[in-house]
Amino acid sequence: MITVTLEQIREQKPCKDGWATLLKSFETEPAPRTPFPLRHVLESNGLDGMLWCMMHLPEHYGLWRHFSIDCAERVSHLMVDPRSQNALKVARLQADGDATYQDLNDARKAALEAANDHVRGSREWRAAQAAEATLQLQFLDAVGYADEAEDTRAWQRQRLGMYLDLGRRPPDTSKILRYQVVFIDGQAAADALARTVGGSWRNGTIDIPIDQADYFEKMLETDHNVLSYQL
């Protein structure tokens, strides 16, 4: 789980309204240097507030980079030019340390040419721009263009929440199962159980990698804190 402090946020001079919204969201305001889950910012200030916060947490840029690629991949069906598709592959390789900066620059040049071949402002153009932005380490542009190409905001919020909960890149959402689980002890028990299988918990649901399903269900059946569950 990724955490942050009020002091870290305040040092970046947030806007007056955003800061007030965040402070108001706490039942008990934490001390300035007391860490709290970064997901709280997503829940209280929404995706835009969270994206602003991400910009000022460079220690997690590697994660934000992967998230931006996820967002661009979400609209990859609109990338009719293979140069845009290749941009995503190279961006992911580079984020994992498996591509050189020369590879990145070559792919970026080709992706930019691909974007310029589309009608400016079209869905295809925006999707191509999202792909090109991932190669420039401009994760905000990648996320924004992807959402403009096709309304994926709800998906982006859910996906980002998984990054924040896990503190690492989550599994591919196409390979994830969602369980509705009722616990006796509430969130603490849910968080602990979800983490044991590399999953994430939110509002009564646990998303887990599909290859952990059998093991997870055995845990649910033997966990005395579980009242009920269903897939």
Secondary structure, 3 states (H helix, E strand, C coil): CCEECHHHHHHCCCCHHHHHHHHHCCCCCCCCCCCEECHHHHHHHHHHHHHHHHHCCHHHHHHHHHHHHHHHHHCHHHCCCHHHHHHHHHHHHHHCCCCCHHHHHHHHHHHHHHHHCCCCCCHHHHHHHHHHHHHCCCHHHHHHHHHHHCCCHHHHHHHHHHHHHHCCCCCCHHHEEEEEEEECCCHHHHHHHHHHCCCEEECCEEEEEHHHHHHHHHHHHHCCCEEEEEC
